[in-house]
Amino acid sequence: MNEKTRPPSTNYDEREVAELLRRASALDQKRKLSRPTLTLQEVEEIAREAGLDPMLVRRAAAELQHQPPQTVWTRLAGAPLIHTVERVIDGELSTDDHEAVAAAIREALGSSGFPVQLATLGRSLSLTTFSRAGLLDLQVTPSDGTTRIRITVNVKQLAGGLFGGLIGGVGGGVGVNLAWMVPAGLVQNGLPIAVGIAGGAAGLLATVVGAWALARGLFVGRARAGYARADQLADTLEGLLRSSIAKRAGVTAVT
């Protein structure tokens, strides 16, 4: 370090030392974040320094990994057509947990009106049923000292019903009628045929766009509500199994 960059020689009191350490920590985090890529462990360390639970970083990384890429159809629909949430718990699911897990799942999904019948294979639990948002697939699987909870909600059928029904019904019904009624009315009032055709096309387009906007609004609301319920169910099962596994091990669960 040369004379120009060397900091002035001085003494710092307790408050100034705390401020120096705070600034140094902020600069260190800024330096780490400026790198093109970071490992998951490095992101966890940054989160820990910022006062966040590293477990939340791991959970976010798992959810990000399982989300499908954005497509043109996803952007048009306004929400992903498939949503996957995953939790990994230290310790393995036991058959003693099956009854409590099944009860929690039935309580969460029972109001949907569709049958909730879980299948068992060894210690694993699985369920495929329809929820209010769409097809729901749930897997609770113990393996290698951990238990993995994976819930996938597929709303493609919901999207097809809303967009196909509203755009096809409103756009194809009202829009098509406007497409010939508007030109006929304009021509009868002495306007050129070209103006009438343009008016009919504009009416058809406006009707289709309006139907799409209505379908998009309904779809986004129902899809996001279904995804939120899946996330909540995953949280419930995670808390239940953490407590049960910790109780068997004779330790206090960390949530």
Backbone bond lengths (Angstrom), bond angles and torsions (degrees), N, CA, C in turn:
res aa  C-N    CA-C-N  psi(-1)  N-CA   C-N-CA  omega(-1)  CA-C   N-CA-C  phi
1 M - - - 1.456 - - 1.530 108.14 -
2 N 1.348 117.84 127.85 1.456 120.58 -178.95 1.524 110.34 -85.70
3 E 1.347 115.80 177.52 1.454 120.68 -175.31 1.527 112.35 -65.67
4 K 1.374 115.94 -30.23 1.465 119.15 -176.86 1.522 112.65 -72.13
5 T 1.374 116.82 -33.16 1.461 120.00 -176.16 1.510 112.99 -97.44
6 R 1.337 118.87 -9.86 1.450 121.10 -179.06 1.525 109.21 -70.42
7 P 1.357 117.18 132.15 1.467 119.10 -179.91 1.516 110.78 -68.28
8 P 1.312 117.70 152.62 1.460 120.06 -179.05 1.517 111.06 -63.44
9 S 1.298 115.96 144.38 1.456 121.28 179.39 1.517 108.46 -77.45
10 T 1.331 115.04 116.67 1.463 119.01 -178.96 1.506 109.05 -155.70
11 N 1.293 116.66 171.17 1.454 122.31 176.75 1.527 109.14 -107.98
12 Y 1.337 116.95 146.80 1.460 121.98 -177.21 1.512 110.01 -119.73
13 D 1.313 115.77 137.85 1.458 118.43 175.86 1.529 109.71 -83.62
14 E 1.323 116.38 -179.75 1.470 120.87 -174.26 1.520 112.04 -60.63
15 R 1.333 117.65 -41.85 1.456 120.62 179.84 1.516 111.61 -64.08
16 E 1.336 117.22 -41.72 1.461 121.09 -179.34 1.524 111.62 -69.10
17 V 1.342 116.52 -36.02 1.467 119.45 176.24 1.529 110.17 -61.80
18 A 1.332 116.95 -44.19 1.465 120.69 178.79 1.525 111.19 -61.53
19 E 1.343 117.53 -40.09 1.456 121.50 178.72 1.519 111.18 -67.35
20 L 1.343 117.46 -40.29 1.462 120.74 177.27 1.523 111.02 -61.37
21 L 1.327 116.82 -44.64 1.464 120.04 -179.69 1.524 110.95 -65.70
22 R 1.338 116.90 -37.98 1.466 119.87 177.47 1.509 111.29 -62.57
23 R 1.332 116.30 -45.42 1.465 120.33 179.81 1.522 111.12 -65.82
24 A 1.326 116.65 -39.38 1.466 120.17 179.25 1.525 110.61 -64.05
25 S 1.350 116.75 -40.60 1.464 120.28 177.87 1.521 110.98 -64.15
26 A 1.333 117.30 -41.71 1.472 120.93 179.11 1.527 110.90 -63.97
27 L 1.333 116.52 -40.83 1.466 120.33 178.36 1.525 110.81 -65.67
28 D 1.347 116.40 -37.63 1.461 119.79 179.48 1.517 110.42 -65.89
29 Q 1.343 117.74 -42.15 1.460 120.52 177.83 1.527 110.95 -64.91
30 K 1.341 116.96 -40.27 1.463 120.46 178.51 1.515 110.58 -62.72
31 R 1.336 116.32 -39.19 1.475 119.91 178.45 1.516 110.91 -64.39
32 K 1.332 117.27 -42.11 1.460 120.51 179.97 1.524 111.12 -64.94
33 L 1.335 115.96 -43.17 1.467 119.85 -177.39 1.520 112.80 -70.40
34 S 1.334 117.27 -19.59 1.459 120.08 -179.76 1.520 112.29 -78.50
35 R 1.334 116.88 -10.47 1.464 119.80 177.78 1.527 109.89 -71.75
36 P 1.357 118.01 150.33 1.470 120.33 -176.66 1.530 113.37 -64.45
37 T 1.335 118.14 -35.14 1.464 121.07 179.62 1.524 109.64 -139.91
38 L 1.323 114.43 151.61 1.458 121.54 176.64 1.520 108.76 -132.68
39 T 1.319 117.70 145.96 1.449 120.95 174.00 1.524 109.18 -76.94
40 L 1.341 115.94 163.30 1.455 119.97 178.98 1.526 110.59 -61.24
41 Q 1.329 116.90 -37.49 1.462 120.62 179.27 1.530 111.03 -64.09
42 E 1.329 116.91 -37.71 1.461 120.00 178.81 1.530 110.86 -68.38
43 V 1.341 116.86 -38.89 1.465 120.10 177.36 1.529 109.83 -65.20
44 E 1.336 116.72 -39.43 1.461 120.39 177.68 1.521 110.88 -62.46
45 E 1.327 116.93 -39.34 1.462 120.75 179.89 1.535 110.61 -65.66
46 I 1.329 116.15 -40.67 1.464 119.78 177.18 1.525 110.16 -63.10
47 A 1.355 115.83 -42.71 1.459 119.65 178.75 1.526 110.87 -62.73
48 R 1.323 116.55 -41.05 1.468 120.40 179.77 1.526 110.97 -62.56
49 E 1.333 116.18 -41.98 1.462 119.93 178.67 1.526 111.51 -65.56
50 A 1.346 115.80 -28.63 1.463 120.03 179.20 1.525 112.76 -86.27
51 G 1.331 116.36 1.93 1.455 120.23 178.27 1.507 114.55 87.72
52 L 1.358 117.90 14.56 1.459 121.70 179.60 1.524 109.90 -99.07
53 D 1.329 115.21 152.97 1.456 120.96 178.34 1.532 109.25 -76.00
54 P 1.351 118.98 120.52 1.470 120.35 179.25 1.525 113.12 -57.56
55 M 1.354 117.40 -24.95 1.456 120.05 178.58 1.523 111.02 -61.46
56 L 1.337 116.61 -33.60 1.455 119.87 178.27 1.519 111.49 -67.34
57 V 1.341 116.78 -33.16 1.458 120.93 177.02 1.524 109.72 -65.97
58 R 1.329 116.93 -44.13 1.466 120.08 179.28 1.523 111.02 -63.30
59 R 1.345 115.89 -38.99 1.459 119.60 178.89 1.521 110.65 -65.08
60 A 1.334 116.19 -43.98 1.468 120.27 179.53 1.526 110.67 -63.47
61 A 1.335 117.19 -38.59 1.467 120.74 179.50 1.521 110.92 -65.01
62 A 1.342 116.55 -40.33 1.464 119.92 178.88 1.515 111.18 -65.24
63 E 1.346 117.36 -41.81 1.461 120.45 179.54 1.519 111.36 -67.17
64 L 1.339 116.51 -39.22 1.461 119.89 178.79 1.519 110.98 -64.12
65 Q 1.323 116.66 -38.05 1.458 120.95 -178.80 1.520 112.01 -65.18
66 H 1.335 117.15 -32.71 1.453 120.14 -174.39 1.517 114.20 -96.58
67 Q 1.323 117.77 0.50 1.457 119.07 177.33 1.531 110.12 -82.26
68 P 1.322 118.26 134.93 1.464 120.85 179.26 1.519 111.01 -67.36
69 P 1.337 117.56 152.41 1.466 119.92 179.47 1.530 111.33 -67.00
70 Q 1.331 114.66 153.37 1.467 119.85 177.92 1.523 109.85 -69.45
71 T 1.312 116.79 133.78 1.457 122.35 177.05 1.526 108.79 -122.91
72 V 1.327 114.97 172.68 1.466 119.45 177.39 1.523 110.12 -60.37
73 W 1.339 116.89 -41.55 1.458 120.38 -178.55 1.527 110.89 -66.37
74 T 1.344 116.87 -36.38 1.465 119.79 178.05 1.516 110.37 -64.59
75 R 1.336 116.65 -41.92 1.471 119.87 179.30 1.523 111.13 -66.03
76 L 1.318 116.93 -38.89 1.459 119.71 178.58 1.525 111.11 -66.78
77 A 1.339 116.01 -38.31 1.458 120.05 -179.01 1.522 111.34 -72.60
78 G 1.352 117.02 -30.57 1.458 120.40 178.33 1.509 114.40 97.73
79 A 1.338 118.11 -10.46 1.460 122.20 179.76 1.526 108.07 -155.37
80 P 1.343 118.56 154.58 1.467 120.53 177.61 1.524 111.32 -59.89
81 L 1.328 115.08 147.75 1.462 119.85 178.67 1.525 111.75 -83.84
82 I 1.332 116.65 -18.20 1.467 121.83 178.24 1.518 108.34 -133.92
83 H 1.312 116.62 133.21 1.463 122.20 179.61 1.522 108.11 -127.88
84 T 1.328 116.27 127.97 1.461 121.56 179.46 1.520 109.51 -123.26
85 V 1.315 115.62 131.38 1.463 121.25 175.57 1.520 107.48 -123.32
86 E 1.329 116.00 138.31 1.464 120.51 -175.46 1.522 110.21 -136.99
87 R 1.320 115.46 139.91 1.455 122.25 175.09 1.525 108.17 -129.56
88 V 1.327 117.13 140.01 1.462 122.36 176.49 1.522 107.80 -122.27
89 I 1.324 115.55 125.78 1.460 122.22 -174.56 1.516 109.09 -116.77
90 D 1.315 117.34 137.06 1.464 121.56 173.36 1.525 108.80 -70.20
91 G 1.324 116.28 129.86 1.463 121.18 -176.23 1.516 110.40 103.12
92 E 1.341 115.81 155.64 1.459 120.10 -173.62 1.522 112.80 -107.55
93 L 1.329 113.58 141.66 1.459 121.77 174.97 1.523 110.04 -59.38
94 S 1.328 116.67 139.44 1.461 122.38 176.30 1.521 109.44 -113.46
95 T 1.328 115.93 158.07 1.461 118.66 175.60 1.530 110.92 -62.64
96 D 1.329 116.82 -21.87 1.463 120.02 176.46 1.533 111.75 -66.50
97 D 1.341 116.91 -20.13 1.465 121.35 -179.58 1.522 112.90 -86.12
98 H 1.344 116.81 -12.88 1.458 120.34 -171.63 1.530 112.97 -57.89
99 E 1.321 116.69 -44.62 1.466 119.78 -175.80 1.528 111.35 -63.23
100 A 1.342 116.40 -44.85 1.464 120.22 -179.29 1.524 110.93 -67.24
101 V 1.326 117.03 -40.12 1.464 120.79 178.93 1.527 110.20 -64.98
102 A 1.330 116.84 -44.66 1.464 120.60 179.76 1.524 110.96 -62.13
103 A 1.325 116.83 -39.87 1.465 120.15 179.64 1.523 111.26 -64.81
104 A 1.338 116.76 -41.05 1.467 120.38 179.06 1.522 111.09 -64.80
105 I 1.324 117.04 -38.76 1.466 121.03 -179.75 1.531 110.07 -68.80
106 R 1.311 116.68 -43.76 1.471 119.88 179.90 1.522 111.10 -64.56
107 E 1.317 116.50 -37.78 1.465 119.23 178.66 1.520 111.21 -64.98
108 A 1.353 115.76 -37.78 1.462 119.97 -178.85 1.524 112.34 -74.35
109 L 1.328 117.43 -33.67 1.459 120.96 -172.91 1.521 113.59 -110.08
110 G 1.314 117.43 -6.93 1.461 119.86 -174.25 1.503 114.23 -61.66
111 S 1.345 117.69 -30.86 1.464 120.87 -177.59 1.524 112.55 -75.33
112 S 1.333 117.52 -5.88 1.471 119.13 -178.32 1.524 112.45 -74.13
113 G 1.343 116.61 -19.43 1.453 119.52 179.39 1.510 113.84 88.53
114 F 1.324 118.65 -3.97 1.456 122.63 179.22 1.531 109.25 -101.01
115 P 1.347 118.23 151.42 1.465 120.13 -178.10 1.532 111.45 -64.41
116 V 1.339 114.73 140.50 1.463 121.06 178.58 1.520 107.30 -119.06
117 Q 1.312 116.57 91.09 1.454 122.74 -177.91 1.523 109.11 -119.66
118 L 1.337 116.51 109.41 1.455 120.61 -177.85 1.521 110.49 -82.61
119 A 1.332 115.26 144.49 1.456 121.99 175.27 1.521 108.64 -106.10
120 T 1.320 116.75 143.35 1.456 121.28 179.00 1.523 109.53 -117.20
121 L 1.324 115.26 140.54 1.459 122.40 173.39 1.519 106.20 -137.24
122 G 1.331 115.36 99.45 1.449 118.80 -172.00 1.516 109.49 67.09
123 R 1.324 116.35 -123.81 1.471 120.27 177.24 1.525 112.30 -92.87
124 S 1.336 117.96 -6.57 1.459 121.54 -176.84 1.530 110.88 -81.07
125 L 1.335 114.57 151.17 1.456 122.38 176.04 1.521 109.03 -123.04
126 S 1.319 116.59 143.16 1.465 119.98 177.44 1.522 109.42 -145.46
127 L 1.311 114.52 155.82 1.463 121.03 -178.59 1.517 108.67 -154.70
128 T 1.321 115.81 133.87 1.464 121.57 170.99 1.525 107.19 -130.57
129 T 1.326 115.81 120.13 1.451 120.27 -177.57 1.520 109.27 -154.70
130 F 1.310 116.55 175.40 1.464 120.99 175.21 1.525 109.05 -98.35
131 S 1.306 115.09 133.99 1.456 121.35 172.11 1.521 107.89 -105.06
132 R 1.332 117.08 -176.91 1.462 120.02 178.92 1.522 112.21 -66.74
133 A 1.351 116.67 -22.01 1.463 119.90 179.63 1.520 112.52 -92.03
134 G 1.328 116.83 -35.69 1.456 119.01 -177.35 1.518 111.09 167.78
135 L 1.312 115.85 -158.54 1.459 121.96 -178.36 1.523 110.02 -72.02
136 L 1.326 116.35 129.16 1.466 121.47 -178.38 1.520 109.46 -118.67
137 D 1.317 115.70 129.02 1.463 121.94 176.54 1.525 108.12 -120.51
138 L 1.332 116.83 126.20 1.465 121.81 -177.51 1.519 109.51 -126.44
139 Q 1.326 115.98 133.73 1.453 122.44 177.86 1.527 108.74 -132.52
140 V 1.333 116.47 130.65 1.464 122.36 172.49 1.524 106.51 -123.60
141 T 1.342 116.08 109.59 1.457 120.67 -168.98 1.523 111.81 -129.99
142 P 1.347 118.13 122.64 1.460 120.31 174.14 1.526 110.62 -88.18
143 S 1.343 116.63 140.22 1.466 120.29 179.65 1.517 109.71 -168.40
144 D 1.339 115.96 134.16 1.463 122.80 172.76 1.532 113.06 52.61
145 G 1.327 115.72 44.04 1.453 119.40 175.34 1.511 115.52 80.97
146 T 1.330 117.77 6.83 1.464 121.22 177.91 1.527 109.91 -133.41
147 T 1.313 115.79 166.61 1.461 122.09 173.15 1.519 108.26 -125.28
148 R 1.324 115.55 127.48 1.462 120.78 -177.65 1.531 109.69 -107.25
149 I 1.318 115.31 125.38 1.468 122.08 174.10 1.524 107.06 -105.34
150 R 1.308 116.04 124.66 1.474 120.38 -178.93 1.521 109.05 -134.93
151 I 1.324 115.82 121.94 1.467 121.89 -179.87 1.526 108.34 -124.18
152 T 1.317 116.07 126.65 1.465 121.70 178.72 1.523 109.58 -121.62
153 V 1.323 116.07 129.15 1.465 121.97 176.94 1.523 108.00 -113.85
154 N 1.326 116.46 123.30 1.463 122.74 -179.48 1.530 107.96 -111.38
155 V 1.334 116.16 115.98 1.473 120.60 -175.36 1.532 111.85 -109.23
156 K 1.314 117.62 22.06 1.465 120.17 -179.11 1.532 111.45 -62.61
157 Q 1.329 116.45 -38.87 1.467 118.95 179.89 1.521 110.69 -65.86
158 L 1.347 116.51 -40.12 1.458 120.49 176.44 1.524 110.78 -61.04
159 A 1.335 116.47 -44.27 1.464 120.31 179.47 1.524 111.22 -62.38
160 G 1.323 116.02 -43.61 1.463 119.43 179.57 1.514 112.55 -62.12
161 G 1.339 116.26 -41.11 1.464 119.44 -179.58 1.516 112.35 -67.01
162 L 1.343 117.01 -44.10 1.464 119.86 -177.73 1.523 112.12 -71.38
163 F 1.326 116.22 -52.48 1.470 119.20 -176.80 1.525 111.23 -69.37
164 G 1.326 116.15 -44.24 1.458 118.44 179.30 1.514 112.24 -65.34
165 G 1.345 115.69 -42.61 1.457 119.45 -177.80 1.515 113.07 -68.25
166 L 1.334 116.40 -48.51 1.468 118.98 -176.40 1.527 112.48 -74.23
167 I 1.327 116.59 -45.98 1.467 118.29 -179.37 1.520 110.51 -68.39
168 G 1.347 115.68 -42.49 1.462 118.53 179.00 1.522 112.11 -68.60
169 G 1.343 116.21 -42.11 1.455 119.45 -177.40 1.512 113.19 -75.08
170 V 1.348 115.48 -55.62 1.467 118.92 -178.74 1.523 111.21 -72.94
171 G 1.351 115.58 -50.03 1.463 118.81 -178.41 1.515 112.70 -65.52
172 G 1.348 115.26 -44.24 1.461 119.00 -178.75 1.516 113.44 -76.21
173 G 1.338 116.81 -25.79 1.458 119.35 -179.58 1.516 111.67 -91.92
174 V 1.326 116.62 -69.72 1.464 120.73 -179.45 1.518 111.29 -63.35
175 G 1.352 116.47 -43.51 1.466 119.66 -176.60 1.511 113.41 -62.56
176 V 1.315 116.05 -43.28 1.475 119.29 179.87 1.524 110.48 -65.12
177 N 1.319 116.49 -39.59 1.465 119.08 177.82 1.528 111.15 -62.54
178 L 1.344 115.65 -41.70 1.463 118.53 177.14 1.522 111.24 -63.54
179 A 1.326 116.28 -34.29 1.455 120.81 -175.96 1.531 112.18 -61.43
180 W 1.345 116.97 -28.78 1.478 116.87 177.97 1.532 112.27 -106.44
181 M 1.349 117.53 -26.75 1.457 119.58 -178.47 1.535 111.66 -73.20
182 V 1.328 116.95 -39.46 1.470 119.75 179.98 1.522 111.06 -63.86
183 P 1.356 119.57 -50.40 1.472 118.38 178.19 1.536 112.78 -58.68
184 A 1.334 115.60 -40.32 1.472 118.33 -178.79 1.522 110.32 -62.78
185 G 1.328 116.66 -42.44 1.452 119.90 -179.80 1.515 112.36 -66.45
186 L 1.333 116.33 -41.31 1.466 119.91 -179.39 1.526 111.56 -66.46
187 V 1.314 115.55 -41.12 1.472 118.97 179.96 1.526 110.31 -66.25
188 Q 1.326 116.52 -38.98 1.465 119.84 178.90 1.531 111.38 -63.18
189 N 1.314 116.17 -25.16 1.465 120.21 178.48 1.525 112.55 -91.15
190 G 1.338 116.13 13.45 1.446 120.79 172.80 1.512 116.27 89.92
191 L 1.336 118.11 6.25 1.457 119.70 179.04 1.525 109.98 -83.32
192 P 1.335 117.35 155.27 1.464 120.35 179.99 1.533 111.97 -62.13
193 I 1.321 116.31 155.33 1.467 121.69 179.48 1.524 110.91 -60.01
194 A 1.351 116.15 -38.68 1.472 119.64 -179.09 1.532 111.13 -60.02
195 V 1.326 116.12 -39.91 1.467 120.40 178.29 1.528 109.90 -66.27
196 G 1.319 115.75 -40.33 1.462 119.34 178.61 1.516 112.03 -62.69
197 I 1.338 116.10 -43.72 1.470 119.67 179.02 1.520 110.66 -63.18
198 A 1.336 116.67 -43.23 1.466 120.72 179.01 1.530 110.72 -62.07
199 G 1.342 116.73 -40.89 1.459 120.12 178.56 1.516 112.04 -64.85
200 G 1.328 116.72 -39.80 1.460 120.37 177.97 1.518 111.66 -65.37
201 A 1.345 116.61 -41.81 1.459 120.58 179.04 1.528 110.76 -64.67
202 A 1.334 115.53 -39.41 1.470 119.81 178.86 1.528 110.48 -65.21
203 G 1.328 117.09 -39.96 1.464 120.46 178.51 1.521 111.94 -64.54
204 L 1.346 115.60 -42.25 1.459 120.34 178.29 1.527 110.69 -63.23
205 L 1.337 116.43 -46.07 1.460 120.63 -179.29 1.528 111.35 -62.33
206 A 1.322 116.33 -44.02 1.464 120.33 -179.65 1.526 111.03 -62.43
207 T 1.321 117.00 -38.59 1.461 120.46 -179.94 1.522 110.75 -67.83
208 V 1.327 117.00 -43.59 1.475 120.86 179.66 1.523 110.48 -64.12
209 V 1.345 116.78 -44.92 1.463 120.32 179.52 1.524 110.96 -63.21
210 G 1.324 116.29 -40.83 1.455 119.60 177.75 1.522 112.04 -63.37
211 A 1.338 116.85 -41.56 1.463 120.72 177.84 1.523 110.88 -64.50
212 W 1.336 116.08 -40.87 1.477 120.09 177.56 1.526 110.76 -62.78
213 A 1.336 117.60 -43.94 1.465 120.78 -179.50 1.525 110.87 -62.95
214 L 1.325 117.46 -39.66 1.462 121.11 178.40 1.527 110.25 -65.86
215 A 1.332 116.37 -46.33 1.460 120.41 179.41 1.527 110.81 -62.06
216 R 1.332 116.53 -40.45 1.474 120.75 -179.65 1.530 110.86 -63.43
217 G 1.320 116.13 -44.36 1.457 119.41 179.53 1.518 112.32 -61.81
218 L 1.336 116.92 -44.96 1.463 120.68 178.67 1.520 111.06 -65.06
219 F 1.330 116.67 -41.82 1.463 120.55 -178.18 1.518 111.50 -64.86
220 V 1.324 117.20 -47.65 1.467 120.91 -178.17 1.527 110.23 -59.91
221 G 1.331 117.19 -43.66 1.451 120.16 179.97 1.520 112.57 -61.41
222 R 1.330 116.85 -47.14 1.455 120.25 -177.38 1.522 111.97 -72.53
223 A 1.332 117.10 -38.47 1.465 120.00 179.85 1.526 110.66 -65.39
224 R 1.317 117.22 -47.51 1.466 119.95 -178.77 1.519 111.94 -65.12
225 A 1.324 116.51 -35.62 1.463 119.18 176.52 1.529 110.12 -64.52
226 G 1.337 116.63 -40.61 1.463 120.20 177.39 1.515 112.09 -65.46
227 Y 1.326 117.14 -39.55 1.461 120.45 178.39 1.525 110.80 -66.18
228 A 1.335 116.50 -39.22 1.469 120.25 179.13 1.528 110.40 -64.25
229 R 1.342 117.17 -38.88 1.468 120.04 178.36 1.530 110.55 -66.19
230 A 1.330 117.10 -37.74 1.467 120.00 177.55 1.521 110.79 -64.96
231 D 1.330 116.59 -42.74 1.465 120.23 177.45 1.523 111.02 -61.81
232 Q 1.325 115.92 -42.10 1.465 120.08 -179.38 1.526 110.67 -65.52
233 L 1.337 116.86 -40.15 1.455 120.68 177.67 1.526 110.51 -63.07
234 A 1.344 116.76 -42.29 1.466 120.07 178.09 1.528 110.78 -61.43
235 D 1.324 116.86 -41.18 1.469 120.43 177.97 1.524 110.99 -63.50
236 T 1.338 116.35 -41.88 1.462 120.56 -179.92 1.522 111.22 -62.69
237 L 1.347 116.14 -47.00 1.458 119.78 -179.89 1.526 111.27 -65.80
238 E 1.329 116.40 -37.99 1.458 119.37 178.73 1.528 110.78 -62.09
239 G 1.324 116.96 -47.54 1.457 119.94 179.79 1.524 112.08 -63.07
240 L 1.340 115.93 -41.20 1.460 120.33 179.97 1.531 111.05 -62.15
241 L 1.338 116.45 -47.46 1.462 119.88 -177.09 1.520 112.29 -71.89
242 R 1.314 117.64 -35.99 1.470 119.02 176.00 1.527 110.74 -59.57
243 S 1.326 115.92 -44.57 1.458 120.13 -179.74 1.524 111.17 -65.00
244 S 1.344 116.02 -43.63 1.454 119.80 -178.13 1.532 111.65 -66.27
245 I 1.319 116.53 -44.90 1.466 120.66 -179.73 1.521 110.78 -65.42
246 A 1.326 115.78 -41.55 1.467 119.13 179.02 1.521 110.98 -65.70
247 K 1.331 116.88 -37.51 1.463 120.36 179.20 1.522 110.75 -63.14
248 R 1.340 117.10 -41.53 1.458 119.80 178.17 1.515 111.23 -65.02
249 A 1.346 115.68 -34.85 1.457 119.74 -179.70 1.524 113.10 -81.67
250 G 1.353 116.10 -9.15 1.444 120.03 179.31 1.520 114.69 76.56
251 V 1.364 116.09 27.67 1.460 120.23 178.86 1.519 108.50 -125.75
252 T 1.316 115.61 169.26 1.462 121.52 178.49 1.521 109.60 -86.79
253 A 1.326 117.96 130.46 1.464 121.99 -179.02 1.514 110.25 -67.32
254 V 1.347 116.06 144.14 1.460 122.73 175.30 1.504 108.03 -107.96
255 T 1.323 118.08 117.09 1.469 121.76 -178.01 1.505 110.66 -114.00
